[in-house]
Amino acid sequence: MTGTAEYSSIELTESQLAAIRHGEGPMLIIAGPGSGKTEVMTRRVSRLIHEEQINPEHILCITFTNKAADQLKDKIRDLVDTPKTFKVEGAL
């Protein structure tokens, strides 16, 4: 393997895939701008809801800014077809 892998037709690194597939408990993603944090978070939330059957009301995502939180909410809503709510907050 070359250090990257496919997940939902988007090429991700092994580290990104590990974050998406992270098991039980909270997870913290620390990475710079343009590194794929939002993609990883949206794919992780989708996996938790669809594969792990986690109630969306039990998922909390926290981003650095309200703008990033709004973008994350929109991307998750586009990816996850569920009437239930999940919580996304901006820290600033």
Residue pairs with C-beta under 8 A, 6 or more apart in sequence:
1 14
3 13
3 14
4 11
4 12
4 13
4 14
5 11
5 12
5 13
5 14
5 17
6 12
7 16
7 17
7 20
7 43
8 43
10 39
12 20
12 36
12 39
12 40
12 43
13 36
16 36
16 39
16 40
19 27
19 29
19 40
19 44
20 40
20 43
20 44
20 47
21 47
22 44
27 44
29 37
29 40
29 41
31 37
38 68
38 71
38 72
38 75
41 61
41 72
41 76
42 72
42 75
42 76
42 79
43 79
45 56
45 59
45 61
45 76
45 79
45 80
45 86
46 76
46 79
46 80
48 54
48 59
49 56
49 59
49 80
49 82
50 80
55 84
56 80
56 82
56 84
56 85
56 86
57 84
57 85
57 86
57 87
59 86
59 87
60 86
60 87
60 88
60 89
61 69
61 72
61 76
61 86
61 87
61 88
61 89
62 69
62 88
62 89
62 90
62 91
63 69
63 72
63 88
63 89
63 90
63 91
64 90
64 91
64 92
65 90
65 91
65 92
66 90
66 92
67 90
68 90
69 88
69 89
69 90
70 90
72 88
73 88
76 86
76 88
80 86
